[in-house]
Amino acid sequence: MSLDIRGCGTALVTPFSEDGTLDVDALRGLVEFQLSEGINFLVPCGTTGEAPTLEHEEYLGVVRVVAQEAKGKVPVIAGAGGNNTRKICSLVQDLQSLGVQGILSVAPYYNKPTQEGLYQHFKTIADSTDLPVILYNVPSRTSSNILPETVARLAEIPNIIGIKEASGSITQQMDVLRVVPPNFRVLSGDDAFTFPLMALGGAGVISVVSNQIPRQMTNLTRLLLDGKYDEARKLNASLLPLMQANFIETNPIPVKAGLAMMGKIKEVYRLPMCPMKPENRAKLEKVLAEQGLLQSQKV
C-alpha cells in the first residue's frame, strides 16, 4: 500500500464524557471540524490521544470512528507504539482490519533499547504488515533516541515511509534529512519546529495545535511546501504563542483544556493526566482569547 504524506496531520485528542467513558459524539464532532477546515490527514491514538490509558476495545473504537468519518476524504494514520514489540504487531493487525492507511509507531519507552534494538523493533513491526509505517522519535518522553544512522537503515525497509521527528535538535533533524532518500517523509513532531524543519526539506507536521486551528496550520504547511517563506514566516509568528501555550504543561493537558474553552469537548482526562494549574489555565485562556478562539467569542 502506497502513501505520500505531506502537509499537516492532527494528533487527535481523545474526548471523554464526565463519567470517564469515551465521548463518541464529541470525537465525531472533532473529526468533522478537522475535515471542514481542510486538514491533510488524521492521527488518532497517539500520545496526544492518551493512548496508554485506553483499553484495547476503546482504542479500536476510537480508530474505527475516525476511519469511518474520514473514509475517502483524508488518510488516517493510527498510533501503534509501545515497548512490547509482539503486542504492537498484534495491535497493527487489528488496526489494519479497520481500514487505516498507515501506522505511527513511537520508539519504545522505559526499556531504553540500543540502536540495534530499535532497528529490530521497527523492522519486526514493518514486517508484520503491508501498511506504511511512520517512525516517531520523541526522546523527551521515551528516553530512547532514534539516531540518524538508524533512521537511514530503517528507511531501506520498503513500507517504512517516514518519521515524526521530535528530538528537539535541529542538528539531528538536518542529519536525518541528509541521510534518508528523497521519498522518505520527515515530519515535525513539534509545532514550533514546523517552519525550520520544512524550510530544510521536511514534508509537514503531525500537530498538536491543529486540534484547535487545523485551517491555520494546514495553510502554514501549504505555504512552506510552495516555498512562500515570507507569507509563512508571518503566519508562523502569529501562531507561535498558541503553539507555545499548548506545551505550558504536559501534552495533552493544555490542548484539551483549550478545546474545552472552545466548546469542542468536555475537559476530562484520564490519570495520570490531570487538570491544569489555575495560573497556567489563565495564560492559555489569554492566548486563546487573543486568537479569537474562545467559545464566548463565537458569533
C-alpha positions as CSV (number, residue, x, y, z in Angstrom):
1,M,0.0,0.0,0.0
2,S,1.5,3.4,-1.0
3,L,1.0,6.6,0.9
4,D,2.5,10.0,0.3
5,I,2.1,12.1,3.5
6,R,2.6,15.8,3.2
7,G,1.2,18.9,5.0
8,C,-0.5,19.0,8.3
9,G,-1.9,16.0,10.2
10,T,-3.6,16.4,13.5
11,A,-2.6,14.2,16.5
12,L,-6.2,13.9,17.7
13,V,-7.1,14.2,21.4
14,T,-9.5,11.5,22.7
15,P,-12.6,13.2,24.2
16,F,-14.1,11.6,27.4
17,S,-17.5,12.1,28.9
18,E,-17.9,13.3,32.5
19,D,-18.2,9.7,33.7
20,G,-14.8,9.0,32.1
21,T,-16.1,6.9,29.2
22,L,-15.4,7.7,25.5
23,D,-17.4,10.6,24.2
24,V,-18.1,9.3,20.7
25,D,-20.3,12.3,19.7
26,A,-17.5,14.7,20.6
27,L,-15.0,12.6,18.7
28,R,-17.2,12.7,15.6
29,G,-17.5,16.4,16.0
30,L,-13.8,16.9,16.2
31,V,-13.2,14.8,13.1
32,E,-15.9,16.8,11.2
33,F,-14.3,20.0,12.4
34,Q,-10.9,18.9,11.1
35,L,-12.3,17.8,7.7
36,S,-14.3,21.0,7.3
37,E,-11.1,23.1,7.9
38,G,-9.1,21.2,5.3
39,I,-6.7,19.1,7.3
40,N,-4.5,16.8,5.3
41,F,-4.5,13.7,7.4
42,L,-5.5,12.5,10.9
43,V,-3.6,10.6,13.6
44,P,-5.8,9.1,16.4
45,C,-4.5,7.2,19.4
46,G,-1.1,8.8,19.7
47,T,0.4,10.4,22.8
48,T,-2.0,13.3,22.4
49,G,-4.8,10.9,22.3
50,E,-3.9,9.4,25.8
51,A,-3.5,6.0,24.1
52,P,-1.7,4.3,27.0
53,T,-4.9,4.9,29.1
54,L,-7.3,3.3,26.6
55,E,-8.5,-0.2,26.9
56,H,-8.0,-2.3,23.8
57,E,-11.6,-2.1,22.7
58,E,-11.7,1.6,23.4
59,Y,-8.6,2.0,21.3
60,L,-10.1,0.2,18.4
61,G,-13.4,2.1,18.9
62,V,-11.6,5.5,18.6
63,V,-9.8,4.4,15.4
64,R,-13.0,2.9,14.0
65,V,-14.9,6.2,14.4
66,V,-12.1,8.3,12.9
67,A,-11.7,5.9,10.0
68,Q,-15.4,5.9,9.3
69,E,-15.7,9.7,9.4
70,A,-12.6,10.3,7.3
71,K,-13.1,7.5,4.8
72,G,-12.4,8.7,1.2
73,K,-11.5,12.2,2.5
74,V,-8.2,12.1,4.2
75,P,-5.7,9.3,5.3
76,V,-5.9,8.0,8.8
77,I,-2.6,7.1,10.4
78,A,-3.3,5.2,13.6
79,G,-0.9,5.3,16.6
80,A,0.5,1.9,17.3
81,G,3.5,2.1,19.6
82,G,4.9,0.9,22.9
83,N,7.6,-1.2,24.5
84,N,6.2,-4.7,23.7
85,T,7.0,-5.5,20.1
86,R,4.8,-8.6,19.8
87,K,1.9,-6.8,21.3
88,I,2.3,-3.9,18.8
89,C,2.3,-6.3,15.9
90,S,-0.9,-7.8,17.1
91,L,-2.5,-4.3,17.5
92,V,-1.4,-3.4,14.0
93,Q,-3.3,-6.4,12.6
94,D,-6.5,-5.2,14.4
95,L,-6.0,-1.6,13.1
96,Q,-5.4,-2.8,9.6
97,S,-8.8,-4.5,9.6
98,L,-10.4,-1.1,10.4
99,G,-9.2,0.4,7.1
100,V,-6.5,2.8,8.3
101,Q,-4.0,3.9,5.7
102,G,-0.9,3.8,7.9
103,I,0.7,3.4,11.3
104,L,2.6,5.8,13.5
105,S,4.8,3.9,15.9
106,V,6.6,5.7,18.8
107,A,10.0,4.5,20.0
108,P,9.8,2.0,22.9
109,Y,9.8,3.8,26.2
110,Y,11.4,2.8,29.6
111,N,13.2,-0.3,28.1
112,K,15.9,2.0,26.6
113,P,16.9,-0.3,23.8
114,T,20.1,0.0,21.9
115,Q,20.2,1.3,18.3
116,E,20.2,-2.3,17.1
117,G,17.2,-3.0,19.4
118,L,15.4,0.0,17.9
119,Y,16.2,-1.2,14.4
120,Q,15.0,-4.8,15.1
121,H,11.8,-3.5,16.9
122,F,10.7,-1.3,14.0
123,K,11.7,-3.9,11.4
124,T,9.6,-6.5,13.1
125,I,6.6,-4.2,13.1
126,A,7.1,-3.3,9.5
127,D,7.5,-7.0,8.5
128,S,4.2,-7.8,10.3
129,T,2.1,-5.7,7.9
130,D,1.9,-4.2,4.5
131,L,0.7,-0.9,5.9
132,P,3.0,2.1,5.6
133,V,4.8,2.8,8.9
134,I,5.9,6.2,10.2
135,L,8.5,6.2,13.0
136,Y,8.1,8.5,15.9
137,N,11.2,9.8,17.7
138,V,10.5,11.8,20.9
139,P,13.4,11.2,23.3
140,S,12.0,13.6,26.0
141,R,9.1,11.1,26.6
142,T,10.7,7.8,25.7
143,S,14.4,8.0,26.9
144,S,15.4,6.5,23.6
145,N,16.6,8.5,20.6
146,I,16.4,7.0,17.1
147,L,19.7,8.3,15.7
148,P,20.0,9.4,12.1
149,E,22.1,6.4,11.1
150,T,19.4,4.1,12.5
151,V,16.7,6.1,10.6
152,A,18.7,5.6,7.4
153,R,18.8,1.8,7.9
154,L,15.1,1.7,8.6
155,A,14.4,3.9,5.6
156,E,15.7,1.0,3.4
157,I,12.7,-1.1,4.5
158,P,10.0,-0.6,1.8
159,N,7.0,0.1,4.0
160,I,8.8,2.4,6.5
161,I,8.0,5.7,4.7
162,G,8.8,8.4,7.1
163,I,9.5,9.7,10.6
164,K,7.8,12.1,13.0
165,E,10.9,13.8,14.4
166,A,10.6,15.4,17.8
167,S,14.2,15.1,19.1
168,G,14.2,18.9,19.8
169,S,17.5,19.1,17.9
170,I,17.6,20.9,14.6
171,T,21.0,19.5,14.0
172,Q,19.7,15.9,14.3
173,Q,16.8,16.8,12.0
174,M,19.2,18.1,9.4
175,D,21.2,14.9,9.7
176,V,18.1,12.8,9.2
177,L,17.2,14.8,6.1
178,R,20.7,14.3,4.8
179,V,20.8,10.5,5.1
180,V,17.3,9.4,4.1
181,P,16.2,9.0,0.4
182,P,14.2,11.8,-1.2
183,N,10.9,10.0,-0.9
184,F,11.2,9.4,2.8
185,R,9.0,11.9,4.6
186,V,10.4,13.8,7.6
187,L,7.6,15.3,9.6
188,S,7.9,17.7,12.5
189,G,6.7,16.3,15.8
190,D,6.8,19.7,17.5
191,D,4.6,22.6,16.2
192,A,7.3,25.2,16.9
193,F,9.8,23.3,14.7
194,T,7.5,23.1,11.7
195,F,8.8,26.2,9.9
196,P,12.6,25.4,10.3
197,L,12.2,21.7,9.5
198,M,10.1,22.3,6.4
199,A,12.4,25.1,5.3
200,L,15.2,22.5,5.4
201,G,13.2,20.0,3.3
202,G,10.7,18.4,5.7
203,A,7.3,17.3,4.4
204,G,5.0,18.6,7.1
205,V,3.9,18.2,10.7
206,I,1.9,15.9,12.9
207,S,0.5,18.7,15.0
208,V,-1.0,19.2,18.5
209,V,-2.1,22.8,18.0
210,S,-4.1,21.9,14.8
211,N,-6.6,20.3,17.1
212,Q,-7.6,23.9,17.8
213,I,-6.6,25.6,14.5
214,P,-6.5,23.0,11.7
215,R,-7.0,25.5,8.9
216,Q,-4.2,27.8,10.0
217,M,-1.7,25.0,10.5
218,T,-2.7,23.5,7.1
219,N,-2.2,26.8,5.5
220,L,1.2,27.2,7.1
221,T,2.4,23.9,5.7
222,R,1.0,24.7,2.3
223,L,2.9,27.9,2.2
224,L,6.1,26.2,3.2
225,L,5.6,23.4,0.6
226,D,5.1,26.1,-2.0
227,G,8.2,27.9,-1.0
228,K,6.3,31.1,0.1
229,Y,8.5,31.7,3.0
230,D,7.7,35.4,3.7
231,E,4.0,34.6,4.0
232,A,4.7,31.5,6.0
233,R,7.0,33.5,8.4
234,K,4.3,36.0,9.2
235,L,1.7,33.3,9.8
236,N,4.1,31.3,11.9
237,A,4.8,34.3,14.1
238,S,1.1,34.9,14.7
239,L,0.5,31.2,15.6
240,L,3.7,30.8,17.8
241,P,2.1,32.0,21.1
242,L,-0.6,29.3,20.8
243,M,1.9,26.6,19.9
244,Q,3.9,27.5,23.0
245,A,0.8,27.8,25.2
246,N,-0.2,24.2,24.3
247,F,3.0,23.0,26.0
248,I,2.9,25.1,29.1
249,E,2.1,21.8,30.9
250,T,2.5,18.2,29.7
251,N,0.7,17.4,26.4
252,P,-2.3,16.8,26.1
253,I,-3.4,18.7,29.2
254,P,-3.3,22.2,27.6
255,V,-4.8,21.3,24.2
256,K,-7.7,19.5,25.9
257,A,-8.3,22.5,28.2
258,G,-8.2,24.8,25.2
259,L,-10.6,22.6,23.2
260,A,-13.0,22.7,26.2
261,M,-12.7,26.5,26.3
262,M,-13.7,26.5,22.6
263,G,-16.7,24.3,23.3
264,K,-15.4,21.3,21.3
265,I,-15.1,18.8,24.2
266,K,-15.5,18.4,27.9
267,E,-12.3,18.9,29.9
268,V,-11.9,15.3,31.1
269,Y,-8.6,13.5,31.4
270,R,-7.5,10.0,32.5
271,L,-4.9,9.7,35.2
272,P,-2.1,10.2,35.3
273,M,-3.1,13.3,33.2
274,C,-5.0,15.9,35.4
275,P,-6.3,19.4,35.0
276,M,-4.0,22.4,34.6
277,K,-2.8,24.7,37.4
278,P,-5.0,27.8,37.6
279,E,-2.2,30.2,36.7
280,N,-1.4,28.2,33.6
281,R,-5.0,27.9,32.7
282,A,-5.3,31.7,32.8
283,K,-2.3,32.1,30.5
284,L,-3.8,29.6,28.0
285,E,-7.1,31.3,28.1
286,K,-5.5,34.7,27.4
287,V,-3.7,33.3,24.3
288,L,-6.9,31.7,23.0
289,A,-8.8,35.0,23.5
290,E,-6.1,36.8,21.5
291,Q,-6.6,34.3,18.7
292,G,-10.4,34.7,18.8
293,L,-10.9,31.1,19.7
294,L,-12.9,31.2,22.9
295,Q,-16.5,29.9,22.8
296,S,-17.8,33.2,24.1
297,Q,-16.2,35.0,21.2
298,K,-18.0,33.0,18.6
299,V,-20.8,34.7,16.7
